[in-house]
Amino acid sequence: MKGNGISRRKALEGGACALVGAAGLLTAASARAENGPAGAVEDIVRRWYKAWVEKDEAGFEGMMAENFTFSSAAGDDHISRSTFKTQCWDTQAKLIARSDLERVMTNGNEAFVKYLCQTTNGKSFRNVEYLRISDGKLEALECYFGGAGYPSAASKGM
């Protein structure tokens, strides 16, 4: 059998160098993305959750597009901005003590967020939400609740 003329050591060294180089490229790409559209989308997302924690109703209202819709597995199918405010903000915002954003993943004008929310009565729940941004405002939000009946159940001490 004829060898290929390269030792395993040289092959491994070459692979390690390639990985280091690729990691450098990913870091540079990530830094550029944070300063570009993805960074802007993430900033909007973070401000959205901050408005809930700080009970900033003006900020909350100002971040939603006029055609904003909300959907969830709780029977909310593309409800309007005003219905969302009445059913969600008016009943739930006062109960939120803290939201820890565990994952924020953006792609273009979209984001997926996984967060752990602590309520004012010591309960917690975890949700995943899909958000779509248009012209710097929240256009759509889809909530995937982490437990049966949340967040409303947490407000009732369940």
C-alpha positions, 0 to 999 in steps of 0.5 A: 500500500502506498502512503499519501505522503502526509503524517497524521500529526501534520493532518491534525495540525492543519485541521486545528489551524483551519478551526482557529481560522474559521472561529476567527471568521465567525467572530468577525461575522458576529461582530458585524451582525451585532452592529448591523440589522441583527443588532438592531432587531435584538435591541428592539427585542430587548427593549420590548421585554424591558418595557414589560418589567418596567411597566413602561406602557408608553414604551410598550405601545410605541414599539408595536406597529399599527398592524401588530398581531399576537398569536398563542396556543391559548386561542389567540389567533392574530388578535389585534394590537388593542385586544392584545393590550386589553387581554395581555398588558392590562392583566399581566404586566403588573405581575411581572417582576423580572424577565431573564432572556435566556436565548435571543436568536435573530435572523433578518427581521425575525427573532426567537426568544426563550425567557424565564419570567419571575412574577411578583408573587414568587412564581415563574414560567418560561416561554418561547416567542417568535417576533417579527419586526418591520420598520423598527416596530413589532409587527407580529408576536407568537407565544409558545407557553412553557406550561399549561395556563401560563402566564395567567396561571402564575397570576392565580398562584398556580 
